């Protein structure tokens, strides 16, 4: 009861910070510019024609880019925001996790625009209990403007919380993930490979993998294939799509060799390749069937499906002998 009362009193004090500045007002270090737009589009594979040419606009999702301070930073947080975080720390809410962000686009941004911004503490939630622990969601709102005209709104939300105590282990219970049957049979218990994050947008891809089919999205508006799976076409913007099954043929477009950090489910060093499929898309996966130091750009590979444990199958690419 005392804990609940303490948190309720804290919540009332936190609410007093709503509407107060969270960061010093500023102006973007650089105006909206074509080189940064080009880098962004190349990194994301976004070829929409609206982002090039003399009448180019910046992709809306670059909204936050024009306010970021880079390595040298901006003038920093306000005393109000530091005080808010200090109250939470003093109450035991010492852990933090970013939960989500929201953006509103009010006008297109074009090369040459000078972007000004103000950030306020928009909302502090009531006390919330999550699997991570008990704490408060803090939302900041950044209003962007160009020449005094509203250009966009960026909301950023964190959870400041007191970490929940770890569950006590039963006598003899291991902290390590349950090893697969194959690992147990070999006499070498292994941690499970990390699970993929499956959501509404990519569930069809992983269903295909479970059926030993590598499915590539294809826009039915312009025919452009895409990977990873996305809700809309990054070439024409159409939300309509179907799938085509990959032939499995590909080449190593680029690769890295992982030496560190070690992870219980993997045995470094190993090669991770960016594979260019015959269908014209690229995907990241392991290159197998050849020593890690023999992987090369241009190496032909072929798809195979590897069962990691009873619950997980993944696509990998085996080197093809010339």
N, C-alpha and C positions, 0 to 999 in steps of 0.2 A: 504494500500500500504506500509506503514511504517513497519507493522508487517511482511509482506512478504519479504521486503528488509532485515529486521533484521534477519529473519530466514535464508535467503540465505547467508548472511555474516557469520552467525554462522556455516552453513554447510561447507563453505570453510575452516574455522578454524578447524572444526572437522576432515576433510579429512586429515589434516596434521598429525594426530595421527596414521593413518593406517601404520601397519608394526612395530610399537613400542611395546616393551614388556608390557603385561598387568599384569603379575604376576611374582614373583621371580621364577627362574628355580628351580626344585627340583627333588627328588627321592621319590617314594612311601614309606610310613612309614613301610610297611610290604611287603615282596616279595609276588608274586602270591602264594596262599596256598590252600591246599585241604579243610581245615575247612570252609573257607569263601565261596569256591565254593559250598560246601555241603549246607551251610545255604541258599545261594542264590537259589539253585535248589529246596530245600525243600519249601522255601517261595513261589516260583512260580509254584511249582508242575511239574517241568521239570525233566523228568526221562530219558533223552537221555543218552545212554551208553557212549558217547564220554567224558562225564564229570566225569566219575568214573574210578577206576582201575589204574594200573601202568603207562599207557600211556595217562592219562587224560589231557584234555585241559580245559581252562576256557571258559565258555560261552562267545561268542563275546560281548554280550550286557553288560558284566561286565567291559567293557573297562575303564569307568570313575572311577570305584570302586578303582582301584589301584593307583589313583592319589589323592583321597580325604583325607583331613587332619583330619577328625574326630572332636571331641569337642575341642581339643587343637589347631587345625588349622595348616596351613603351615606358611611360613614367610610373606605371605600377598601380597597385590597388589602393583604395582609399582606406582611411582609418576606420570608417564604418564597417567595411567588409572584413578587415582584420579583426575588429572587435567582435563581429558576429562569429567568425571562426574560433576566436579565442574562448568565447562562451561555450561553444560546443566542445572544444578540447577539454576545458575545465570540467565539463559534465561527463567526461569519459568517452565522448564521441570523437575519438582520435583517428579513426579510419575514414577513408574517403574513396568513393568510386563515382566516376562519371556515368550517368545513366542514359541520357539522350539529349538531342538538340532538335530545335524546330526552326525553320526559316520561312519568312514571308517575303515575297518579291513584289515590290511596289512600282518599280520602273526599271527598264533595262540600263545596264551600266556599259558605257562605251569607252574605248581608248581615249585617254586625256582627262577623264573625270577624276576630280579630287574628292576622295571619300572621307567625310568627317563622321565621328561616332561618339555616342554617349552610352554608358553602361550603368544600369541601376539594379538594385536588388528588387526583383519584381514580386517574389513570393517565397515565403517559408512555410512549408506544410506543417500540419499537426504531427504529433509523434506517430511514427510508423514502425511496425515490426516486420522485418523481412528475414529471409534465410540467412543473410549476412549478419544481421543484428538489428538493434533498435536505434533509430535516429530520426533525422529530419531531412527532407528534400529541400534544397535551396536552389531557386531559379533566378538567374540573372538575365536581363533583357538588354541587348545592344541595339540601339536605333541608329541606322545609317542614313546619311543624307548627302546630297550633292548640290552645292549652291543653295543650301537652305531647304531644298525640296526633299521630302522623305523618299528614300531609295530602297529600304529593306529593313527587316527586323530579324535578329538572330537571338534565339533563346537557348541558354545552356543550363543543364540541370545536373546537380550532383547530389549524392546521398552522403551525409556525414553521420557516422553511426558508431555505436559501441559494439565491437565485434562479439558475436554470440560465442559462448564457451563451446569448445569442441566436445563432441559426444564422447563419453567415456568408452573405452574399448573393453570388450569382454575378455576374460582371461584367455590368453593364447591367440587372440585375434590380431591379425596383421594390419598395419597401416597401409601396406601396398595394395594396389588393385588386384582383383582376382585374376590369376594367370589363365591362359587358354588351356584346353585339354591337350593340344599339340605340344605346348611348352612343358606341361606336366609329364607327358609321355617321354619327352626327351631328357627328363631329369634336370632341366634348367628352367626353373620358374622365371617368368618374365612379366613385367607390367604390361597392361593392355595398351594398345595403340590409342592415342587420343581419338575421341569420337568426332565426326564431322558435325558442324552446326547445320541442322536441316530445318528449313523454314518453308513458308508458303511458296516462295519463288523458286527454290531449287529442289523441292521434294521429288519432282518428276525425274530429275537427273539421277538421284540416288536410288530411286525405284528401278530405273533402267540398269544401274550398276549391279543391283541385287539380282537382276535377271541376266547378267553378263551381256549387257547392251550399253554401248556408250552413245548417248543421245545428245545431239547438238541442236540448240535452238536455231530456228530459221524464221526470219521476218516474212510474213505473207504479204506485206506491203511492198517491200523492195527486194526481197530475196536474200538479204544479207545474213550470213550465219553469225552466231555469236556464242562466246564462252568467256567467263562463267555465265550461268543463266541469269537473266535480268527481266524485269517486268515489262520493259519497252525497248524498242530498237534504238541503238545509239547512232544510227545513220539517218533514219527518217522520222523517228519518234513514234512510230506506230506501235500500239499495244497488242496487235494481233500477231500470232506466231504459231508455227507447228514445229515438228522435230524431224531430223534426219539421222539415221544411225551411221556412225562413223565406220569406215572400212577398217580402221586400226593401223593403217600405214602412216608413218610420220618420220620426222628427222629432229635431231637435237638442235634447237634454234640458239639456246644458250644454256648454261648450267653453272652450278656452284658445288663445291665439295664441303660438306659440313664436318668440321673437326670438333667444334665446341659451341655451345655447352653440351655436356653429356646429358642424355635423357634415358630413363630406365627402359623405355620401349624400343630404343634404337641402339645400334652399334656403330658409332662413328669410327673412322670416316666413311661417309657414303655420299653418293651423287644425287643431287636433285636437279632435274632438267626442266627447262621450258621447251615443251614439245610442240612443234608445228605439225598439225595434222594435215592430211591430204585435202581435207575439206576447207582449209583456209583459216582455221582458228588455232589458237595456242592454249595449252594448259600445262599446269605445273604438276609433276609427278616424279616418282623415283625412276631412275634408270637402273635396270638390273641385267644380269647375265654377262657382265663385263666388269673387271676391276675398276674401282672408282677413278684411278689415275689413268685409265684408258678411254674415259669418256671424252669425246671431242665434238665441237660444233660441226654439224653436218652428218653426224653418225646416224645411219638409218636404224629405226626402231619399229617394233610392232607391239600393238596393244595385247596385254593379257590381264586377267583378273586374278588377284591374289586374295585368298581368304586369310585374314589376320587372326580371327577367332570365330567363335560360334555366332557372333552377332554382326561382324563387320567384314565386308568385302570391298576392296579398293581397286581402281585401275592403275596399273603400272606399265612401263614400257621396256621391253627386252631388246637389247642390242641384236641386230641382224648381222650374221656373218656375211661378208662380201664374197 
